[in-house]
Amino acid sequence: MQKVKWKQINWEHVETYINRLQIRIVKAVQENKWRLVRRLQYLITHSFYGKALAVKRVISNKGKNTPGIDGKVWKTEKEKGDAITTLQTNGYRASALRRIYIEKFGKKEKRPLGIPTMKDRAMQALQLLGLEPVAETLADTVSFGFRKYRSAQDAMAYGFSILCRKDSPQWILEGDIKGCFDNISHKWLEENIPMDAKILKQFMKCGYVYDNELYPTTDGTPQGGIISPTLANMTLDGMENLIKQKYWSNTKGTISVKNNGKKVHLIKYADDFIVTASDRETLKDIKEMLKIFLGKRGLILSEEKTKLTSIHEGFNFLGWNFRKYNGKLIIKPSNKSIRKIRKTISEVIKENKTSTQENLIYQLNQIIRGWAEYHHSACSKETFSQIDHIIWEMLWKWAKRRHPNKCKSWIVNKYWKYHKGRKWSFKSDKNVLFYMNDMPIIRYPQLRLNTNPFLDAEYFENRKKNRDSKRRKAMRSNKAAQIGYYAL
């Protein structure tokens, strides 16, 4: 086979070709032409362009330097080019996963991750190119997790639209699926996932290695695989239709929100979901419905964590607390999320007792910016100010420990500088610490739920441009206000 020169690949042409086939798959699914769907999937998974794009995804994501059981990673141009030629579907056999365990915040048990080899990751990415258009077209409209152009912020915005009014539903079912990824029925996946059955079986039955011992995988789709989130989403799709058939239908069989007298709504983010209703009894009935729905897929609800809650008591979802105060809905960072970020920052500062200020700022900024970005569309201003103050106190202890014999003014002059109107900026020669309070609070625009990322790419591009434009304006305004304040 001819050798592939990685640098000579025209990626714009590759992406255009694959995207065109994916759009055709979406249209074929909408028209219920499943033979055409399979032919188009075959074209993608057997094409050079599909294989090249799959390899590119694997060497571009966060785990690109994390090997599987074979210890291999693709770094050189030759390794990347050779990887394309090795992606053959005929006779494909998946290697066992490398099992590791990561800690869950505030919990004793650890989360198991299964890390595939680079080749198996690329094969998963290749199959996903053909499966994702099907998954997006058949997905629940209120599903927001692990989907193109959708995010937790979209789920929050939709939740706000449902719960913010005076006549909004008052009761919430907080759903928690016990070990969702680890317990999905292989039989259900084989019968319901529209992709190459032999390759899907290889992904599911490959086993995992832990402490140099091979264990079989009889259920579940491993956390750590590229295709696993999509398989989990497709397993849980259908919850929305199940609820609408019962609570949104009238006597003529017409499904409309106008018929929804019980105010039943579903919001789903991967295996986390909530259901709203006007009363507790309705949610108890829905809980029993969902038990049957999940049972067919090998899943069960956690009785300890699945709760019925009044909106006036509040509930946590995706790191935010939703609660009504005197009839007004407030969404703010949850206490658990605040404790987690405080612990993370504290650990980073303790680990860098002897590091340079420059290195400490670099590490902290990644964490602080990321957390502020996630929460900037909620009511977070007060929380941002509190965390900024806590960080200041941590850094003051860090600085004093380094110079126990120096006076306070000397320490201040060494580590805190005047920067853009702020007198107390933790600043090195090259970098300055980001303050959460500088992040403007901007409400996230609600997503049009019936959009498809392959057919409505222009809508999502314009949506992102408008959001980024508002963000830049707010940032400039916020900085101007701060400079005026600190100049007083």
Buried (B, 14 or more C-beta within 10 A) or exposed (E): EEEBEBEEBEEEEBBEBBBEBBBBBBBBBEEEBEEBBBEBBEBBBBBBBBBBBBBBBBBEEEBBEBBBBEEEBBEEEEBBBBBBBEBEBEEBEBBBBBBBEEEEEEEEEEBBBBBBBBBBBBBBBBBBBBBBBBBBBBBBBBBBBBBEBBBBBBBBBBBBEBBBEEEBBBBBBBBBBBBBBBBBBBEBBEEBBBBBEEBBBBBBEBBBBBEEEEEEBEBBBBBBBBBBBBBBBBBBBBBBBBBBEBBBBEEEEEBEEEBBEBBBBBBBBBBBBBBBBBEBEBBEBBBEBBEEBBEEBBBBBEEEEBBBBEBEEBBBBBBBBBBBEEEEBBBBBBEEBBEBBBEBBEEBBEEBEEBEBEEBBBBBBEBBBEBBEBBBBBBBBEBBEBBBEBBBEBBBEBBEEBEEEEEEEEBBEEBBBEBEBBEBBBBBEEBBBBBBBBBBBBBBBEBEBEBBBBBBBEBBEEBEEEBEEBBEEBBEEBBEEBEEEBEE
